[in-house]
Amino acid sequence: MTTPVLVVTGFLGAGKTTFINSVLEMAQGRRIAAIVNDFGAINIDAELIVGRTDTVVGLKNGCICCSLQGDLLRTLRLVLTREPAPETIVIEASGVADPTGITQALMDPILWKSARQDAVVCVVDATDLRSNPARMNDDLWRAQLAAASIIVISKTVGESDEARALAARLSPSGIPPVFDLGRETVPPEVLFGGGHPSSPFVATAPSGPIDTGRFVTVEWQVPGPVSLQGLHAVIEEFAPALVRAKGILRFREKPGQHFLLQMVGRRVILEPAPDLSGDCRLVLIGETGRLDTVEVRDRLDGI
């Protein structure tokens, strides 16, 4: 299985490092490699650090932090050779960089066999939007927002509702999920695809609320292959209400093959997977009040 890569982008001072620190703190035992660019380093609390070399910092929860000295591919390959291997890689893009360069680098055909982009989180500073309305016309700022599959609004005291609506309206990617860091955290289920990556698929909790009821899950499992066209229709129909989807599937149109489905925001990847035994299984995470779990399950049962 490939290692998922989470890219964190946002303008200078937006709060990317603070957000990444929160991701590391809620890692729940997951081994996370955090790669930052040469404009700075992650500001990890000193008590979390247990060892340091010239390029790598080891953390109690298994995380590592590397300096990205201008060579993303080289750094990624270095990280991927570590033992034990990371289960997730987080890349902090420079505040003055268009994250498109990172996403293009992650398309490297050799690297793609071992690591590939999973999601792009854009951190938006609410106070910056209020004090500097011209930011909305900044090409770089808009490019960072355009790349996002998840948007998080930081520094939201007194202005979170306006910033949330503004970021969602300006995003050209179909209004991805928006999180207000002043009121909530981004659940691990959303960031990490609904399960711990040590196994190809994790679906243990019953359908129900996630993160104080904002989200619901639908877990679906059938013993035989399903219709690829039917699944595509279901995903397309419910995509506006979905935040995440992940599953291992077999299709009647592709006998003898297994496929991995990954969806975050509006980005969907369906790719060949190792020959895994077991049923077709799928987890969908959606917003409460928008995703009708009964209807979704009925539609899935019909494919």
C-alpha positions in Angstrom: 0.0 0.0 0.0 1.2 3.5 -0.7 1.7 6.1 2.0 -0.8 8.9 2.0 0.6 12.5 1.8 -1.3 15.4 3.4 -0.2 18.8 2.0 -0.8 21.9 4.1 -0.8 25.3 2.3 -1.7 28.8 3.3 -0.3 32.3 3.1 2.5 33.6 5.4 1.3 33.7 9.0 -1.9 31.9 8.4 -1.3 29.3 11.1 0.0 26.3 9.1 2.6 25.3 11.8 0.0 25.6 14.6 -2.3 23.4 12.5 0.3 20.8 11.8 1.3 20.7 15.5 -2.4 19.9 16.3 -2.3 17.1 13.7 0.8 15.6 15.4 -0.8 15.9 18.8 -3.9 14.0 17.7 -1.9 11.3 15.8 -3.3 8.6 18.1 -0.2 6.5 17.7 0.1 7.0 13.9 3.6 7.4 12.7 3.7 10.8 10.9 6.6 12.3 8.9 6.3 16.1 8.9 8.3 17.8 6.1 8.7 21.5 6.1 10.4 23.8 3.6 13.6 25.8 4.0 11.8 29.0 5.1 11.4 27.6 8.6 10.9 24.5 10.8 7.9 23.2 12.6 7.6 24.7 16.1 7.1 21.5 18.0 6.9 21.8 21.8 10.2 20.9 23.3 8.7 18.2 25.6 7.6 16.2 22.5 11.1 16.0 21.1 13.1 12.9 22.2 16.1 13.0 19.7 17.6 15.0 17.0 20.0 14.6 14.0 21.1 17.0 11.4 18.0 16.4 9.3 15.5 14.4 11.3 13.7 15.0 14.6 12.2 12.0 16.4 9.0 12.4 18.5 7.4 10.4 21.2 4.5 9.5 19.0 6.7 8.2 16.2 6.6 11.4 14.2 9.6 12.8 12.4 10.3 16.2 11.1 12.6 16.8 8.1 14.0 20.0 6.5 13.0 20.1 2.9 16.1 21.8 1.4 14.7 22.4 -2.0 14.5 18.8 -3.0 11.1 17.3 -2.3 11.6 14.0 -4.1 14.9 13.3 -2.4 13.5 14.2 1.0 10.4 12.0 0.5 12.6 9.0 -0.6 14.7 9.5 2.5 11.7 9.6 4.8 10.2 6.5 3.1 13.3 4.4 3.8 13.1 5.0 7.5 12.3 2.0 9.8 9.6 1.8 10.9 8.1 3.5 7.8 5.8 6.5 8.3 2.1 5.8 7.9 1.3 9.3 6.8 3.5 12.1 5.5 2.5 15.8 6.1 4.2 18.4 3.9 4.0 22.1 4.9 4.2 24.2 1.8 5.9 27.6 2.0 3.6 30.5 2.7 4.9 32.1 -0.5 4.5 29.0 -2.7 1.8 27.8 -5.0 1.2 24.2 -3.8 0.7 23.1 -7.4 4.4 22.5 -7.5 4.2 20.0 -4.7 1.2 18.2 -6.1 3.0 17.9 -9.5 6.1 16.5 -7.8 3.9 13.9 -6.1 2.9 12.7 -9.5 6.4 11.3 -10.1 5.8 7.8 -11.5 8.5 6.2 -9.3 7.5 7.9 -6.1 3.8 7.2 -6.9 4.4 3.5 -6.2 5.2 4.3 -2.5 3.6 7.7 -1.7 1.0 9.9 -3.2 -1.1 12.9 -2.4 -4.2 12.3 -0.4 -5.5 15.7 0.6 -4.6 19.4 0.5 -5.5 21.5 3.5 -5.5 25.3 3.0 -5.2 27.4 6.2 -7.0 30.8 5.9 -6.3 33.6 8.4 -9.7 35.2 9.2 -8.0 38.3 10.7 -6.0 38.8 7.6 -9.1 38.7 5.4 -10.7 41.4 7.7 -7.7 43.7 7.9 -6.5 43.2 4.3 -9.5 42.8 1.9 -7.1 43.1 -1.0 -5.8 39.6 -0.1 -8.8 38.2 -2.0 -7.3 39.6 -5.2 -3.9 38.1 -4.6 -3.1 35.5 -7.2 -1.0 33.4 -4.9 -3.6 33.4 -2.1 -6.2 32.3 -4.6 -4.0 29.6 -6.0 -3.5 28.2 -2.5 -7.2 28.2 -1.9 -7.9 26.7 -5.4 -5.7 23.7 -4.5 -7.6 22.9 -1.3 -9.7 19.8 -0.7 -10.2 20.9 2.9 -10.2 24.5 4.2 -9.5 25.5 7.8 -10.1 29.0 9.1 -7.7 30.2 11.8 -7.7 33.2 14.1 -11.5 33.4 14.0 -12.4 35.2 17.2 -15.3 37.5 16.4 -15.4 36.9 12.7 -15.5 33.2 12.1 -18.9 33.1 10.3 -17.9 35.7 7.8 -14.5 34.1 7.1 -16.0 30.6 6.7 -18.6 31.9 4.2 -16.0 33.9 2.3 -13.5 31.1 2.0 -16.2 28.7 0.9 -17.5 31.2 -1.7 -14.1 32.0 -3.1 -13.0 28.4 -3.4 -13.2 27.3 -7.0 -13.1 23.6 -6.1 -16.8 23.0 -5.5 -16.9 24.3 -1.9 -14.8 21.7 0.0 -15.4 21.1 3.7 -14.6 24.2 5.8 -13.6 24.0 9.5 -13.4 26.8 12.0 -10.4 26.2 14.2 -11.9 28.6 16.8 -14.8 26.3 17.4 -13.7 22.8 16.3 -10.8 20.6 15.3 -10.6 18.7 12.1 -11.4 15.1 13.0 -8.7 12.5 12.3 -11.4 10.6 10.4 -11.4 13.4 7.9 -7.7 14.1 7.7 -6.7 10.4 7.6 -9.4 8.8 5.6 -11.5 7.1 8.3 -9.1 4.5 9.5 -5.6 3.8 10.8 -3.4 3.0 7.7 -1.7 0.0 9.3 -4.3 -2.1 7.6 -5.7 -1.4 4.1 -9.2 -0.8 5.4 -10.6 -0.1 8.9 -14.3 0.0 9.6 -15.1 -0.9 13.1 -17.4 1.7 14.6 -21.1 1.5 13.9 -22.7 4.2 11.7 -23.2 7.3 13.8 -22.0 10.7 14.7 -18.4 11.8 14.5 -16.9 14.9 16.2 -19.9 16.2 18.3 -22.4 15.2 15.7 -21.2 17.3 12.7 -20.5 14.1 10.8 -22.1 10.7 10.2 -20.6 7.6 8.7 -22.0 4.9 6.5 -20.3 1.6 6.5 -21.2 -0.8 3.7 -20.0 -4.3 3.0 -21.2 -6.9 0.5 -19.7 -10.4 -0.3 -19.4 -10.2 -4.1 -18.4 -7.7 -6.8 -20.5 -4.6 -7.5 -21.2 -2.5 -10.5 -18.5 0.1 -11.3 -21.1 2.2 -13.2 -23.5 1.9 -10.2 -20.9 3.0 -7.7 -19.9 5.9 -9.8 -23.5 7.1 -10.0 -23.9 6.8 -6.2 -20.7 8.7 -5.5 -21.6 11.4 -8.0 -25.1 11.7 -6.5 -24.0 12.2 -2.9 -20.7 13.9 -3.5 -21.9 17.4 -2.4 -22.6 15.9 1.1 -19.5 13.8 1.4 -16.3 14.7 3.1 -14.4 11.4 2.8 -14.8 8.0 1.3 -12.5 5.0 1.4 -12.9 1.4 0.4 -11.6 -1.8 -1.2 -13.8 -2.9 -4.0 -14.3 -5.5 -6.7 -16.2 -4.8 -9.9 -18.2 -7.1 -12.2 -16.7 -5.2 -15.1 -13.2 -5.9 -13.9 -13.2 -9.6 -12.8 -10.3 -10.8 -10.7 -9.1 -7.3 -9.7 -9.3 -5.3 -6.5 -9.5 -1.5 -6.4 -8.9 1.2 -3.8 -11.3 4.1 -3.7 -10.1 7.3 -2.0 -12.2 10.5 -1.9 -11.4 13.7 0.0 -13.4 16.8 -0.6 -14.2 16.7 -4.3 -11.1 14.7 -5.3 -11.7 11.1 -6.1 -9.1 8.4 -6.9 -9.8 4.8 -8.0 -6.7 2.7 -8.5 -5.7 -0.9 -8.6 -5.1 -2.4 -5.2 -3.2 -5.5 -4.0 -5.0 -8.8 -4.3 -6.8 -8.6 -1.0 -9.2 -11.2 0.3 -12.6 -10.4 1.7 -15.8 -8.6 0.8 -16.2 -5.2 -0.9 -16.2 -2.7 1.9 -16.7 1.1 1.9 -16.8 3.8 4.5 -18.5 7.2 3.7 -18.2 10.2 6.0 -20.6 13.0 5.4 -22.1 16.1 7.1 -25.1 15.5 9.4 -28.2 16.9 7.9 -26.9 16.7 4.4 -26.1 13.1 4.0 -29.1 10.8 4.4 -27.4 7.6 5.6 -30.5 5.4 5.0 -30.8 6.6 1.4 -27.1 6.1 0.8 -27.2 2.6 2.1 -30.3 1.8 0.0 -28.7 3.2 -3.1 -25.5 1.2 -2.5 -27.5 -2.0 -1.9 -28.9 -1.5 -5.4 -25.6 -1.6 -7.2 
